[in-house]
């Protein structure tokens, strides 16, 4: 299950309110400004700052 483009267009990073993009494996949303990954579980983006994972450099 993939996230719909319409939903992706309106979502923003809950930490900085910046734009987010779908990662290559399509199982998470990335905020480049905060360098955080928000997982997508069962088609639902988990947009909680406490559950975000730092991006690996």
N, C-alpha and C positions, 0 to 999 in steps of 0.2 A: 504494500500500500504506500502510495506516495502522497506528499502534501500538494494540495491544489495551488496553482499559481495565484489565484485570487486571494487565498489566505496568506501566502508568502508576501504578496504585495502590501498587505496592511499590517503585518507583524513588525515589531521593532524590538530592539534589545531592551529588556527591562532595566538594565543597569544604566546605560548611557542614552537610551532612546534613539540610537542610531540604526542604520539599516543592517539587515542580516541577509545572508545568502545560504542557499542549500549547499551542503558539502558534496564532494565527489561521489561518495558512497550512498548519498541520498538518505542517510539515517540520522542527520543532525543539521542544525542551523548554526552558522558561524557569524560572530560579530568580530570583524577585523580590528575595530577600534579598541575593544576590551580584551581581545584575544581569548574569547570564550566560545565553547561549543555547547549548545543546548541540544540534548538528545531528542529524537522523535521515537516514541514508543507506541506501538499499535496504531500508528497514523496520527498520534497526538503529540504536538510539540510541547515539551516540558520547559516552560519559560520561567523557571524559578532560579534566581541568582544563586541560591544555596546549592542547587543541584547541577549547576553549569560546571563544565570541566575546562581547565586551561588548555589552550592549544599547544601542541608540541612544536618546538622550533626545529 
